[in-house]
């Protein structure tokens, strides 16, 4: 059970994700933070990260791992290929 509301998580999540952005940018990629719903962080991988075969590994063992270290061990992250439009439908 996540002990924080989605609103309380926004700034800490953004700060945590910012740590990983240089790693993504070095490979020609990046991400857009879409929001948080029920303790799940939603992002949209862009640039070279979009469709990359390693993107699921980057998501799980890079971005999610950092979020778990920085914020809470139960936090998860999901990439939405449809971006903000797909997030709005959740």
N, C-alpha and C positions, 0 to 999 in steps of 0.2 A: 504494500500500500504506500503510495507516494504521499509523504507528509506535507506537501506543498500544493498550493493551488496553481493552476496553469498561469495565472497572472503573476504570481510570485516567481515563477520559473523563467519568465521571459528574459530579464536582464542577465541573470547568471548563465543561462543557456547561450545567449548571444556572446557573452564574454568568453565562454569556453570554446565556442565554435571559431571565434576570431583567432585562437591559438593555432588552429589547423589550416586556416586559409592560406598562409604562405606555402605550406606543403602542397596544397592543391594547385596554387598558382604556378609553382615551379614546373609542374607537369602540364601547364596550359589549361587548367581547369578552374573551377570555383564552385560556389554554392550560393543559393538564395535561401534565406531563412523564411519559411512560410508561416510558422506559428506552432502552437502547442495545443493539443486536445487530449484531455484525460491522461496527462503525464507523458504523452508520446510527442516527440519533437519531429516536425515535418520540415524537410528541406527539398530543394530542387537542385540537383547537380547540373552544372552548366559547363560550357566549353568542352575541353577534352575529356572531362569526367563523365559527360553525358554519353551513355552507351558504352563506356569503357568496360572491358571484361573484368577489370579489377575493381570496379566501383563498389560492388557489394562488400569486398574485403576492406576497402577504404572506409566505407560506412560503418561496418561492424567493429573492426579492429583499430581504426584510427579515430573517427569522430565519436562513435558511441562509447568507446573505451575512455576517451578523455572526459566525456560528459559524466560517466559513472564515477570517475576519480574526483572530478570537480564538484559534483552536485549530489548524486544519490545512486546507489548500486542498482536500483530498479528502473532507471530511466532508459528509454529506448529511442531510436531514431529511425525514420522511414524516409526514403527518397520517393517523391511523387514526380514521375516523368511529365505529368500534365501541368506542373507548377501551380501557380495561385488559383487557376481555374479549377483544377482538380481538388485543391485544398478547400475551396469554397463549397464544394459539394459534400464534404464530410459531415 
